[in-house]
Amino acid sequence: MSRTTAREHTFKILYGLQFNNSSAKEFIESYIINFVEEPVQEEDRDFIVRETLGAQGHMEQLDQWISEALKGWKISRLSRVDLAILRLSAYEIMFSGEIPVSVSINEAVNLAKKYSQDAAPAFINGILGNVSQRAAEAAQQESGRE
């Protein structure tokens, strides 16, 4: 499975978790068993689990950063699809460190093209550009304190 495909499954899981009361781990396993048609290698499973649980574990902070980037919008106005895309990419930008920012944003834009409305790719690109700039500024301030 490609990393792009694994990320797409992660997005779908994050989207589904917005409507489900089961634990994230249970939902991930159920999703993989019921919806992933190709064999899932351990590396792919690890990526999906790590990214999903990471985004879930930092949800409050991710939503705060996304809200601050919205400028005049409330996060509650976002579609659940766009919110899942933004949370996944914002997590990758802010916390993952293994995925280049430009790759994460590009993948998010591609997910928006596939699953959201026509205006969503540009909107998501702008929000994530703001989030990545703020994350870089925060990292620079942190390194200046040391």
Secondary structure, DSSP 8 states (H G I E B T S, - for coil): --HHHHHHHHHHHHHHHTT--S-HHHHHHHHHHHH--S---HHHHHHHHHHHHHHHHTHHHHHHHHHHHHSS--GGGS-HHHHHHHHHHHHIIIII-SS-HHHHHHHHHHHHHHHS-TTHHHHHHHHHHHHHHHHHHHHHHHHHH-
